[in-house]
Amino acid sequence: MKPTLFVLAAGMGSRYGGLKQLDGLGPHGETIMDYSIYDAIRSGFGKVVFVIRKDIESEFREKILSKYENHIPVDVVFQSINDLPEGFICPAERSKPWGTNHALMMGAKAIHEPFAIINADDFYGRDSFAVIAKELTASEGKKDSYCMVGFRIGNTMSESGTVARGLCETDNGLLTSVVERTAIGYNSKGEISFIDENKNEQIVSENTPVSMNMWGFTPDYFDYSTDYFKRFLVENKDNMKAEFYVPLLVNELVLTNKATVKVLDTTSKWFGVTYAADRPAVVAKFAELHSKGEYPESLFL
């Protein structure tokens, strides 16, 4: 069975004009998400599932899904802050979404095969889709054996400012921890670095793997998510800004030896519009990719 691509798109609003997820950055108005779907199809994914908010369903189907439906089976699921396990009620003062792993949980009824998750507004590159599709295809029928694409941090930096990245530690190709670091940038020597909690500068090798939220799971991950989310809700009942992130659960599973996560290397260069100043460079990169023939004139005829 072919793996499924699960696109986290619940952050999209109903007023599409100013949202970077729907910003036409390609030569013919292609969005970043268009390139991800195109690359996924050619890498062997068999279905795409989007998680969105219910209030944008009609417009999303009309403007987004209609482009892909003749190329690959598509489905949508919905994320709401009120979608909680039995016995839990969303606090009245809570307005912030519950985070990426909560969004992922919404796919449980639609996904029954190995699957990859991605952000809607990140360009991951074709090689990354190829390596994770190959790994997921081989994981059919397995449990507790996951994967992630470990982008080389030097291929994910912004020239316009600092970035936040999940720095990964590995042992024999397996993930041992993911530590989120903010304000990673270039120092005066051109080295990639950040200031740690002790206010010391830490230099990061440009080949250090980082998580860009491109994970591969088998369906048993949904069960772990539900169990851990209940604990998360109890532990954070008074924190209205706490979010249930994917690395939070992955770290838990790795540290308790309940699962392994294979870190997949890729030559792909991630890019996205982190800052408004990034946009011209991203537009130029897409134009270059088309001019080199890596993408056709029209992605979806």
C-alpha positions as CSV (number, residue, x, y, z in Angstrom):
1,M,0.0,0.0,0.0
2,K,1.3,3.5,-0.9
3,P,1.9,5.9,2.0
4,T,-0.3,8.9,2.7
5,L,0.8,12.5,2.9
6,F,-0.8,14.4,5.8
7,V,-0.7,18.2,5.3
8,L,-1.1,20.4,8.4
9,A,-3.1,23.3,7.1
10,A,-5.4,24.2,10.0
11,G,-3.6,27.5,10.3
12,M,-5.1,28.8,7.1
13,G,-7.7,31.5,7.5
14,S,-10.8,32.3,5.3
15,R,-9.3,35.5,3.9
16,Y,-6.7,33.9,1.7
17,G,-5.2,37.0,0.1
18,G,-2.6,37.8,2.7
19,L,-1.7,34.3,3.8
20,K,1.7,32.9,2.9
21,Q,0.3,29.4,2.5
22,L,-1.7,30.6,-0.5
23,D,0.8,33.2,-1.8
24,G,1.6,32.6,-5.4
25,L,5.4,32.3,-5.3
26,G,6.0,30.2,-8.5
27,P,6.3,31.7,-12.0
28,H,2.6,31.0,-12.7
29,G,1.2,31.7,-9.2
30,E,2.1,28.3,-7.8
31,T,1.9,28.0,-4.0
32,I,4.5,26.2,-1.9
33,M,1.9,23.6,-1.2
34,D,1.5,22.9,-4.9
35,Y,5.1,21.9,-5.1
36,S,4.8,19.6,-2.1
37,I,1.8,17.8,-3.6
38,Y,3.6,17.5,-7.0
39,D,6.7,16.1,-5.5
40,A,4.7,13.7,-3.2
41,I,2.9,12.2,-6.2
42,R,6.1,11.6,-8.1
43,S,7.7,10.1,-5.0
44,G,5.1,7.4,-4.6
45,F,2.5,8.8,-2.2
46,G,-1.0,7.4,-2.8
47,K,-3.3,9.8,-1.0
48,V,-3.2,13.3,0.5
49,V,-5.2,14.3,3.6
50,F,-5.4,17.9,4.7
51,V,-6.3,19.0,8.3
52,I,-8.1,22.3,8.2
53,R,-10.7,24.2,10.2
54,K,-14.3,23.4,9.5
55,D,-15.2,27.1,8.8
56,I,-13.1,27.2,5.7
57,E,-14.1,23.8,4.2
58,S,-16.2,25.2,1.3
59,E,-13.6,27.7,0.1
60,F,-10.8,25.2,0.7
61,R,-12.5,22.5,-1.4
62,E,-13.2,25.0,-4.2
63,K,-9.8,26.8,-4.3
64,I,-7.4,24.1,-3.2
65,L,-8.7,20.5,-3.5
66,S,-10.1,21.1,-7.0
67,K,-6.5,21.4,-8.3
68,Y,-5.4,18.0,-7.0
69,E,-8.5,15.8,-7.3
70,N,-7.7,14.5,-10.8
71,H,-4.1,13.7,-9.9
72,I,-4.3,11.9,-6.5
73,P,-7.1,11.0,-4.1
74,V,-7.6,13.7,-1.5
75,D,-9.5,14.0,1.8
76,V,-10.0,16.6,4.6
77,V,-10.3,16.3,8.3
78,F,-10.9,19.1,10.8
79,Q,-9.2,20.5,13.9
80,S,-11.1,22.3,16.6
81,I,-9.9,23.3,20.1
82,N,-13.1,21.6,21.4
83,D,-12.1,18.2,19.9
84,L,-10.8,16.7,23.1
85,P,-10.8,13.1,24.6
86,E,-13.9,12.1,26.6
87,G,-14.0,13.7,30.0
88,F,-12.2,16.8,29.0
89,I,-13.7,20.2,28.2
90,C,-11.8,23.1,26.6
91,P,-11.4,26.0,29.1
92,A,-13.5,29.0,28.2
93,E,-10.4,31.3,28.2
94,R,-8.5,29.0,25.8
95,S,-8.3,30.5,22.2
96,K,-4.9,29.1,21.1
97,P,-4.9,25.8,19.0
98,W,-3.6,22.7,20.8
99,G,-0.6,22.3,18.5
100,T,0.8,20.1,15.8
101,N,0.3,16.8,17.4
102,H,-3.3,17.6,18.2
103,A,-3.8,18.5,14.5
104,L,-2.1,15.1,13.6
105,M,-4.6,13.3,15.9
106,M,-7.5,14.4,13.7
107,G,-6.3,12.1,10.9
108,A,-6.9,8.9,12.9
109,K,-10.2,8.0,11.2
110,A,-8.9,8.8,7.7
111,I,-5.4,7.3,7.7
112,H,-4.8,3.5,8.1
113,E,-1.4,3.2,6.5
114,P,2.1,4.6,7.0
115,F,2.0,8.4,6.6
116,A,4.2,11.5,6.5
117,I,3.3,14.9,7.9
118,I,4.4,18.2,6.5
119,N,3.6,21.9,7.1
120,A,1.5,23.5,4.3
121,D,3.9,26.5,4.0
122,D,7.3,24.9,3.9
123,F,9.2,23.9,0.7
124,Y,10.9,20.5,1.4
125,G,12.3,19.5,-2.0
126,R,11.8,16.4,-4.0
127,D,14.6,14.3,-2.5
128,S,13.1,14.6,0.9
129,F,9.8,13.2,-0.3
130,A,11.6,10.4,-2.1
131,V,13.6,9.3,0.9
132,I,10.6,9.3,3.3
133,A,8.3,7.6,0.8
134,K,10.8,4.8,0.4
135,E,11.1,4.4,4.2
136,L,7.3,4.4,4.8
137,T,6.7,1.9,2.0
138,A,9.1,-0.5,3.8
139,S,7.3,0.1,7.1
140,E,4.0,-1.4,6.1
141,G,2.8,-3.7,8.9
142,K,5.4,-2.5,11.4
143,K,4.8,-0.8,14.7
144,D,6.8,1.5,17.0
145,S,9.3,2.2,14.1
146,Y,9.1,5.7,12.9
147,C,11.2,8.1,10.8
148,M,11.9,11.8,10.2
149,V,13.7,13.7,7.5
150,G,16.8,15.3,9.1
151,F,17.5,18.4,7.1
152,R,21.1,19.6,7.3
153,I,20.8,22.9,9.2
154,G,23.0,24.7,6.6
155,N,20.3,24.0,4.1
156,T,17.5,25.6,6.2
157,M,18.9,29.0,7.2
158,S,17.4,32.4,6.4
159,E,19.7,35.3,5.3
160,S,17.1,37.7,6.7
161,G,17.2,36.8,10.4
162,T,17.4,34.1,13.0
163,V,15.4,30.9,12.9
164,A,14.0,28.3,15.4
165,R,15.0,24.7,14.7
166,G,14.7,21.4,16.4
167,L,18.3,20.3,16.8
168,C,18.5,16.5,16.6
169,E,20.9,14.2,18.4
170,T,21.4,10.7,16.9
171,D,23.1,7.4,17.7
172,N,23.7,5.0,14.8
173,G,21.2,6.8,12.6
174,L,18.4,6.7,15.3
175,L,17.0,9.8,17.0
176,T,18.0,10.2,20.7
177,S,16.5,13.7,21.3
178,V,15.1,16.8,19.6
179,V,15.8,20.1,21.4
180,E,14.1,23.2,20.1
181,R,16.5,26.1,19.8
182,T,15.4,29.6,19.0
183,A,17.4,32.5,17.5
184,I,19.8,30.4,15.5
185,G,21.7,32.5,13.1
186,Y,25.0,33.4,11.6
187,N,27.7,35.0,13.8
188,S,30.3,37.6,12.7
189,K,32.5,34.7,11.4
190,G,29.7,33.3,9.2
191,E,29.3,30.3,11.5
192,I,25.9,29.0,12.5
193,S,25.3,29.5,16.2
194,F,22.9,30.2,19.1
195,I,23.1,31.4,22.7
196,D,22.3,28.6,25.2
197,E,20.5,28.9,28.5
198,N,23.8,29.7,30.2
199,K,24.3,32.6,27.8
200,N,27.2,30.8,26.0
201,E,27.5,30.8,22.3
202,Q,27.2,27.3,20.8
203,I,28.5,26.7,17.3
204,V,26.5,24.3,15.1
205,S,27.9,22.3,12.3
206,E,26.2,23.0,9.0
207,N,25.5,19.3,8.6
208,T,23.7,18.9,12.0
209,P,20.3,17.3,11.3
210,V,17.3,19.4,12.3
211,S,13.6,18.7,12.3
212,M,11.4,20.7,9.9
213,N,8.3,18.9,10.9
214,M,8.6,16.2,8.2
215,W,7.9,13.0,10.2
216,G,6.9,9.5,9.1
217,F,4.6,7.3,11.3
218,T,2.6,4.1,11.2
219,P,-1.0,4.2,12.5
220,D,-0.1,3.0,16.0
221,Y,1.2,6.5,16.6
222,F,-2.4,7.7,16.9
223,D,-2.9,5.5,20.0
224,Y,0.2,7.0,21.7
225,S,-1.0,10.5,20.8
226,T,-4.4,10.0,22.5
227,D,-2.9,8.5,25.6
228,Y,-0.2,11.2,26.0
229,F,-2.6,14.0,25.1
230,K,-4.8,13.2,28.1
231,R,-1.7,13.5,30.4
232,F,-0.7,16.7,28.7
233,L,-4.2,18.2,29.3
234,V,-4.0,17.3,33.0
235,E,-0.5,18.7,33.4
236,N,-1.2,21.9,31.6
237,K,-4.8,22.6,32.7
238,D,-3.8,26.1,34.0
239,N,-1.5,27.0,31.0
240,M,-3.7,28.5,28.3
241,K,-0.7,28.8,25.8
242,A,0.7,25.2,26.2
243,E,0.8,23.3,22.9
244,F,1.0,19.6,22.2
245,Y,3.8,19.5,19.6
246,V,5.0,16.4,17.7
247,P,8.5,16.5,19.1
248,L,7.1,16.5,22.6
249,L,5.5,13.0,22.1
250,V,8.4,11.8,20.0
251,N,10.9,12.6,22.7
252,E,8.7,10.8,25.2
253,L,8.5,7.7,23.1
254,V,12.2,7.6,22.4
255,L,13.3,8.3,26.0
256,T,11.1,5.6,27.3
257,N,12.2,3.1,24.6
258,K,8.7,2.6,23.3
259,A,9.6,3.5,19.8
260,T,12.6,4.2,17.5
261,V,12.9,7.1,15.0
262,K,15.2,6.7,12.1
263,V,16.8,10.0,10.9
264,L,16.8,10.1,7.1
265,D,19.4,12.3,5.4
266,T,18.4,14.4,2.5
267,T,20.2,16.7,0.0
268,S,17.1,18.8,-0.3
269,K,17.3,22.5,0.6
270,W,14.4,23.7,2.7
271,F,13.1,27.2,2.3
272,G,10.1,29.2,3.2
273,V,8.9,32.7,3.8
274,T,9.9,33.2,7.4
275,Y,10.3,36.9,7.0
276,A,8.7,39.3,4.4
277,A,12.3,39.9,3.2
278,D,12.6,36.3,2.2
279,R,9.9,36.5,-0.4
280,P,11.9,37.8,-3.4
281,A,14.6,35.2,-2.8
282,V,12.0,32.4,-2.7
283,V,10.4,33.7,-5.9
284,A,13.8,33.6,-7.6
285,K,14.5,30.1,-6.4
286,F,11.2,28.8,-7.8
287,A,11.9,30.6,-11.1
288,E,15.4,28.9,-11.2
289,L,13.9,25.5,-10.5
290,H,11.5,25.9,-13.4
291,S,14.2,27.2,-15.7
292,K,16.4,24.2,-15.0
293,G,13.5,21.9,-15.9
294,E,13.1,20.4,-12.4
295,Y,9.4,21.5,-12.6
296,P,7.2,21.8,-15.7
297,E,5.6,25.0,-16.8
298,S,2.3,23.9,-15.2
299,L,2.3,21.6,-12.2
300,F,-1.4,20.7,-12.4
301,L,-3.0,20.9,-15.9
